[in-house]
Amino acid sequence: MNVIAGSTNFLLAEGDVDFMVHGLIKYNLFGQELWITTTHVSVLLVTISLMIFAVLVNRKIKKANIEDTPGTLQNIAELAVEMLDNMVNTIMGKKAIKYVNYIGTIFAFILFSNVSGLLGLRPPTADYGVTLPLALITFVMIQYINIKENKLGALTSLFQPIPLFFPINLIGEIATPISLSLRLFGNILSGTVMMALIYGLLPIFVKIGIPAALHIYFDLFSGAIQTYVFCMLTMVFVTDKMATEE
């Protein structure tokens, strides 16, 4: 997910408004000038945090005794797993067990990315170079399942109900990763821009208390909603491709 930063290594608006897009390390690859940016650092920190959490939970559960009272960490992990299982089972039905790990993974990554703004990071999902690969991975999985489940029907469905609908159906398939990525990117970026404007342009006395409440909305509430929407649409698209066999 290298991001080409062009001739500038940061993006600033007038005044002291900082959208936190900074180029940190410049390097050349195949004649192209590339940058390691704040987005790469945020992605790395979110990934490391998730890996540490997973390792700690794994060790905790392996050492757990059935007669012991679960600790806080184990309760949080079990609550999250149960919530994700219920969500996937409700939308995808009996085949949910095949996809719960993937849905759980992207749910955790997107959620942690969205709320990372609470810790002073630039949310990775405010960068289209992050949301597009997520949507493309999902798109490839959707098409793989479509071909696996429907065989030749995956192709003939593009000509339904009549052959003249082929261009429309094709555009509809191609629009899936674009809509998924732009929806997540646009919503998170808008919150990032709003917070940057508040911190950079408003008087100091207005910044007391108000940014904290807005962080809760833009980073936590909106971030959780967008995470759910991305995963819900993924499950709906996958289920739709399985409908022929069902």
N, C-alpha and C positions, 0 to 999 in steps of 0.2 A: 504494500500500500504506500509506495513512495509517492510523494506529492511534489510536483514541479512547482517551485516557488517563483520562477522567472527571475527577473533582475532585482527584485526586492526580497528582503528577508523578514519583513513584517508588514502588518497592515494597520494603519492608524487613521482615525478620522481627525477632523479639526479639533484643536484643543488638546485635552488630555484623555480623550476617549480611546481606550485600548481594547480591541476585540480579541486579544490574546493569541493572534496568529503570528508567531515568531519563527523565523528560520534560525536554527541553532548550529547546525553543521552543514557545510556545503561540500559536495563531492561530484565528480564527473563519472558518468557511466555511458559507454558507447557514444561518447561525444555530446551527451546531454548533461546539462547542469541540474543537479538534483539537490534537495535539501532534506535534512532531518529536522522536522518541525515540532512545535509543542503538541501537535496531534499525535505524532509517533510516541512521544514521551507519555502522554496520557493513556494511549492504548497499552503501552508496556506496563504502566503502573496498574491499570485495571486488570490486565491479564495476570500479573503477578499476585495481586490481591485475591483474585478468584482461585488461583492455584494454591496459595497458602491456606485459604479458607477450606478448600476441598481436602487438602492433606490433613489439616487439623481435625476436621470432622471425621475423616476416614479412620484416623488413629483413635479418636475418641470412641467411635462406634465399635471398633474391633476390640477395644479394652473394656467395653461396657458389660456389665453383668445384669442379667434380666431382673435381678432382685434389687438393684440399685436405683435410686431416683435419678432420672436424666438431668444433666446439667443444662445451663442456659444455652450453650453452643449447640448441644444435641437437640434441644427443643426447637431452636430456631431452624436447624437443618431439617428436622422431621416435619415441621410445619410447612416449610417451603416446598419440600418434596410432595407432601400430601396435597397442597394447594395446586401445584403444577399437574399432578396426576389427575385430580378432579377436573381441572380445566380441560386437559387434553381428552380425557374420557368423555366429558360432556359434549364436546364438539365433534370428535372423530369416532366415537363409538368403540366397537369391538376390536378395531385394528389399531387403537391408540398406542398399544404397548410397543409397536414397531418404531414409533416416532417420538415418544415421550422424552427420550434422551436428547434428541436434536432440539426439540422445542424448549426443553429445560435449559440447554446450553445457550441458545441465542437469547432466551428470556433473561438469564442471569447476566450475560455480557452486555446486552442493550440497557438493562436496568441500571447496572453499576456504572456504565458509561454515562447515562443520562443524569444520574444523581451525583456524578463526580464533581459537578460545579459547586456543590455544597462544601467541598474540600479545597476550593480555590483553583481547581484544574479547569482547563478548557474541555468541555465534554467532547469526546471523540466523535460522537454522532452528530456534532455540529459541523462536521467535515464530510463533504460528499464522497471523498475518497475512502470513507469508512462505510457509509450506508449503502453505497452502490455494490461493493463486493458482498455484503451481507445479503442484499436482494438478489444478486446473481447466483450465489450459492443456493438460495432458496428456489430460484427459478430452475436451475439445473436439476435439483431434486424433484421438483414438480413434474418436469418433462420426463425424467427417468421413470418416475412412478406411472406417468401417463402411458408411456411405451410398454412398461412391464405389465401393467394391469390390462390395457386395452389392445395391445399388439397393433395390428393394422388400423384398428379403430382410432388410434391416436392421430393418424393422418387423415382418414376419411371424415372425422368429425369436423375438420376445418372446412369441409364442403357442405355442411349441414346448415339449414334445412335444404338449401339449394346451392348449386355450384357458384352462383353469383355472390354468395356470402363469403367466399374464400378470403378476399382482401380484408373484410371487416373482422373475420375470425382470427386471421393472422395478426392484424394490428392489436387485437385484444390480447393475444398471447404475449406479444412483444411488450405491450404496455404494462404487464404485470411487474417486472423488476423495476421499471421506471417509476411507476406509481408508488410501489413499496419504499423505494429509496428516497424519493423526493418528499413523501409525506413525513417520514421520520426526520430527514435532514432539515426540512423547512421549519417544522415545529420546534426542534431543539435549537436551531440557529436563531430563530426569532427571539427565544428566551435569552440566549447569550447576548444578542445585540441589545435587547432592552436593558439587561443588567449593566452592560458596558456604558450605555448612555446615562443610566442613573448614577453610576459611580463617577463618570467622567464630567458630567455637565451640571448636576444639581448642586446647590449650596450645601455646605457641610452639615447644617442643622437639619436639613431634610433627609439626609442619609442615615440619621439615627433611628433605628427601629424599622423603617420602611423597607430597606433592602432585605432584611431578614425575612419579613413576611413574603416578599416577592420571590425570594429564593425558594421558599417552601412551595409556592405555586409553580414557578417555572421549572425548577430542578426536580422537586419531589413529586408533586401532584401530576403536572403535565408529563414529566418523564415516565412515571408509572403508567399513565394512560397510553402514551405512545408505544411503550413496550408491549402492553397488552394488545393494542391494535395491530402491531406488526406480527405478533405471534398468532393472533386470532385469524388474520387474513391468510397467513401461511397455512394454518390448519384447514381453513375453508377451501383454499385452492387445492390442497392435497386431497381432501375428502371429495371434492368435485371430480377429480380425475379417477377416483375409485368408484364413482357412482355407477358406472356401466356394469362392473362386475357384481356390485351389491344387488 
